[in-house]
C-alpha cells in the first residue's frame, strides 16, 4: 500500500461526502485505473457515490448491469454496506482491501446510528400525535368533522399525503398533502374482499403487482373504515420517503384507535 496518509484521511472524513472523493483518488492511484466508480445499492437502485475518469449520464441506475455496459471491461470489488468499486486497473493489495472493508463496516455502523436517531425523533413526534388524536376524535362530533380532523392529523403526523375514497365508486373524496394521488383507485385480485373483512394493505404485504401500481403514487397504506359494521371509506397514505418498521408499529396503533373512534363515537 503506497499511500498510508490517504487511509488516515479517509478515516477522518468517514461519514462525509469528502470520504468518497478521497477514496476515489486513493483507488485510482493504487490501481493505476483510468476509470473509477464507487456505487452503492439503496433500495432498488444503484447510486453513484463518486466517479473518476468517467462522467456518468445520471447518478442512479436500476441495476449494476446497466452501469457496467456504460463502462466496458471493468473489474468489480464488493465491500460491506452494499458498496461496490468498479475500476479498469489492478488492485491486488490485500491489506488495502482489508482496511477499506473495515472503513465501510464502520460507515454502516454510523449510518445505522444516525438512522436510529432520526427514527427516534420521528417516533417521539408521532407518539405525541396519538394523544392529540384521542383527545380530539374521542369527542362526539359530526362525521364530516371527524374525517376532516383524521385526514389532516395523519398527514401532519406522518409527513404524508392522505386520501379518502368512496366505497361506492372508489373515487377520491378528500385529500390532505402535496403528493399526486389517483382520482380513482384500483384494486387487484381479492383486495376488496379482504378490505371488506377489515384487512389493512401496506408496503409490507403488497404483492409485486400491487407495488408496481401503488408505488407510482407512493401509496404505503390502504385502510378500510367501517360504520355500523359496513365498509364506508378507504383511506390511503402516501409518502415519498421510506416507512421505517418502527414507524409502522406507531401507524398501526393510530389506525386501530381511529377506526374504533370512527365506528363508535362519531355522529
Buried (B, 14 or more C-beta within 10 A) or exposed (E): BEEEEBBEBBEEBBEEEBBBBBBBBBBBBBBEBEBBBBBBBEEEEBBBBBBBBBEBEEEBBEEBEEBBEBBEEBEBBEBBBBBBBBBBBEBEBEEBBEBBBEBBEBBBBEEEEEEEEEBEEBBEBBEEBBEEBBEBBEBEBEEEBBBBBBBBBBBBBBEBBBBBBBBEEBEBEBBBBEBEBBEEBEBBEEBBEBBBEEBBBBBEEBEEEBEEBBBEBBBBBBBBBBEEEEBBBBBBBBBEEEBBEBBBEBBBEBBEBBBEBBBEEBE
